[in-house]
Amino acid sequence: MYRLSPQQEAILGKAREIKVKVIAPNAERVDSEGIFPKESIDALAMEGFMGLTIAPEYGGMGQGLRVACAVLDEIAQGCASTAMVYLMHLCGVAAYSSAPSKTGNYLRASAKGTHLSTLAWSEFGSRSHFWAPVSQEKRENGKVTVNAAKSFVTSAGHADGYVVTTQWSEAQNPLESTLYLVLRGDQGIRITGPWNALGLRGNMSAPMRMDNVAVGEERALTEPGKGLGPMLNVVLPVFNLGNAAISVGISETAVQATQRHITTSKFDYLGTTLADLPNERARLAQIRIETDKARAHLTCVIDAVEQPSPSTLLLVLESKAAAAETALLVTDIAMRACGGTGFTKGLGIERPFRDARAAAVMAPTTDVLHEFIGRALCGMEVLG
Ligand SMILES: Cc1cc2nc3c(=O)[nH]c(=O)nc-3n(C[C@H](O)[C@H](O)[C@H](O)COP(=O)(O)OP(=O)(O)OC[C@H]3O[C@@H](n4cnc5c(N)ncnc54)[C@H](O)[C@@H]3O)c2cc1C
């Protein structure tokens, strides 16, 4: 459905191979123990996937959102935690790629598989409104320091590079932020709590503090106070479409598990299976349709990003909300279709059910996307 060229299909085929050999076999342990999916990320890194979207001049594969979404959909079918860690890396390198004169070394290291990136945007004081950080940089004697309480940072403590938002020292309002690159070894960064969540349990999306972290001009990824533009125009499309692809992959897992279960689970005394019940077949049909619809919508949005038009922005906003809600619906129906057996760990439906619940509350949340889209359709400023 992603309409890939033969070369792109080969890349997807490699991702599928890694999913089958490493990512899927590790997924249950990652989930049950709540551990970072190191083996899975290392396997992707070994095959150059950390450079999937990085320009060839920095050693990357130079692929766009079409291939990234196809790969994320595939990985999410094996382990949604791994897919989310990988997506946050792709978001981080999108920010690096907008400031290549400062980040060339990190782009090269990512392409070689030795640098993992992420975003540290959400703050306790601005919650899911990532575009309005409450932290503010300090400028003294030509030195810049960041002090921030970040509420959720995927790959906390595992990522090598953190793309951090903070208000510009001369900001007139919270929208005047700057993006900085903070590195794992920098003085003043620490993880302040555990990650123990309902789903995406391998993400390590833990809270972090940054106290007087020195970030020279060479670490600024945007002009002072001009972070909002790259946040919305460069990183948000990667996050929204990639997040949608993960929701589609989670839905696909639930559909396939349901299909397997209802076609093989027997009422011995009747000599029938669950699939002989019309309501069970209807449930399977409904979740197949919903998943195909979500994937088709995503590919339309990819087309719109590749061939921009006035409707592209709306479609980018739609993509994450549409797929997130689909994943909630599909995994809920799948759980009912698979009865008490689906409720247990063995069948492989309850993990996608839990993992699916993250997308709708990850910023921009479904509520906020509905508000943005509604405002745009009514001719209002989106960030009014
Ligand atoms: C698995 C996971 C991974 C994450 N990874 C990262 C990461 O790597 N980097 C990062 O920066 N952040 C990350 N986050 C944070 C995420 O993006 C959100 O900021 C966070 O989930 C918001 O949680 P909150 O409790 O602060 O929500 P709140 O902002 O308190 O929202 C509570 C409810 O209010 C609704 N709401 C809020 N504002 C509005 C509005 N204007 N209109 C209507 N309804 C509204 C929300 O939709 C939600 O239902 C992650 C979160 C999760 C769950």
The ligand as an ORCA input file, in Angstrom:
! r2SCAN-3c Opt
* xyz 0 1
  C       4.541      6.830     25.643
  C       4.862      8.273     25.672
  C       6.058      8.719     25.123
  C       6.363     10.073     25.138
  N       7.563     10.502     24.615
  C       7.879     11.822     24.628
  C       9.141     12.289     24.129
  O       9.982     11.520     23.676
  N       9.410     13.612     24.172
  C       8.510     14.513     24.664
  O       8.800     15.712     24.640
  N       7.309     14.114     25.161
  C       6.980     12.789     25.147
  N       5.776     12.362     25.671
  C       4.856     13.344     26.229
  C       3.630     13.564     25.359
  O       3.981     14.088     24.115
  C       2.639     14.506     26.062
  O       3.261     15.714     26.363
  C       2.123     13.895     27.343
  O       1.629     12.604     27.068
  C       1.046     14.765     27.901
  O       0.623     14.223     29.146
  P      -0.005     15.179     30.231
  O      -0.421     14.322     31.365
  O       0.917     16.308     30.516
  O      -1.300     15.689     29.418
  P      -2.167     16.981     29.671
  O      -1.637     18.104     28.873
  O      -2.328     17.183     31.139
  O      -3.569     16.558     29.034
  C      -4.626     15.921     29.779
  C      -5.838     15.831     28.865
  O      -6.262     17.153     28.486
  C      -6.394     17.234     27.091
  N      -6.018     18.576     26.627
  C      -4.866     19.251     26.860
  N      -4.869     20.437     26.230
  C      -6.027     20.515     25.559
  C      -6.616     21.501     24.717
  N      -6.004     22.645     24.439
  N      -7.835     21.243     24.205
  C      -8.486     20.097     24.486
  N      -7.990     19.134     25.287
  C      -6.770     19.333     25.821
  C      -5.411     16.190     26.537
  O      -5.809     15.782     25.230
  C      -5.543     15.078     27.557
  O      -6.634     14.242     27.247
  C       5.454     11.006     25.699
  C       4.253     10.545     26.258
  C       3.950      9.197     26.256
  C       2.653      8.746     26.866
*
